[in-house]
């Protein structure tokens, strides 16, 4: 994976709008998907984004 692709993934992961849209889609589809589970999911996504960001800085 080159640096530009990694940056694009990072920007997507750290943009909250897609994840808010995903949350509302799950919320409408099923009430089983709790807010706490979604917050945990976002935390994992953010952690992956931070790790990817540090990895990109290492490439420079």
C-alpha positions as CSV (number, residue, x, y, z in Angstrom):
1,X,0.0,0.0,0.0
2,X,1.4,3.3,-1.0
3,X,1.3,6.5,1.1
4,X,-1.5,8.2,-0.8
5,X,-3.8,5.2,-0.5
6,X,-3.0,5.0,3.3
7,X,-3.8,8.7,3.7
8,X,-7.1,8.3,1.9
9,X,-8.1,5.4,4.2
10,X,-7.0,7.5,7.2
11,X,-9.1,10.5,6.2
12,X,-12.1,8.2,5.7
13,X,-11.7,6.5,9.1
14,X,-11.3,9.8,10.9
15,X,-14.3,11.5,9.2
16,X,-17.3,11.1,11.5
17,X,-20.0,11.6,8.9
18,X,-19.8,8.1,7.3
19,X,-19.9,6.5,10.8
20,X,-22.9,8.6,11.9
21,X,-24.6,7.5,8.7
22,X,-23.7,3.9,9.4
23,X,-25.0,4.2,13.0
24,X,-28.4,5.6,11.8
25,X,-28.7,2.8,9.2
26,X,-28.1,0.2,11.9
27,X,-30.4,2.0,14.3
28,X,-33.2,2.0,11.7
29,X,-32.6,-1.6,10.7
30,X,-32.3,-3.1,14.2
31,X,-32.8,-1.7,17.7
32,X,-30.4,-4.4,19.0
33,X,-27.4,-2.3,18.1
34,X,-26.8,-0.2,21.2
35,X,-25.1,3.1,21.5
36,X,-22.4,1.6,23.8
37,X,-21.6,-1.0,21.2
38,X,-21.4,1.7,18.5
39,X,-19.1,3.9,20.7
40,X,-16.8,0.9,21.2
41,X,-16.8,0.3,17.4
42,X,-15.9,3.9,16.8
43,X,-13.1,3.7,19.4
44,X,-11.6,0.7,17.5
45,X,-11.9,2.6,14.2
46,X,-10.3,5.7,15.7
47,X,-7.5,3.5,17.2
48,X,-6.8,1.9,13.8
49,X,-6.8,5.4,12.2
50,X,-4.2,6.6,14.8
51,X,-2.0,3.6,14.2
52,X,-2.3,4.1,10.4
53,X,-1.4,7.7,10.9
54,X,1.7,6.9,12.9
55,X,2.7,4.3,10.3
56,X,2.3,6.9,7.5
57,X,4.6,9.3,9.5
58,X,7.1,6.5,9.7
59,X,7.1,6.2,5.9
60,X,8.1,9.8,5.4
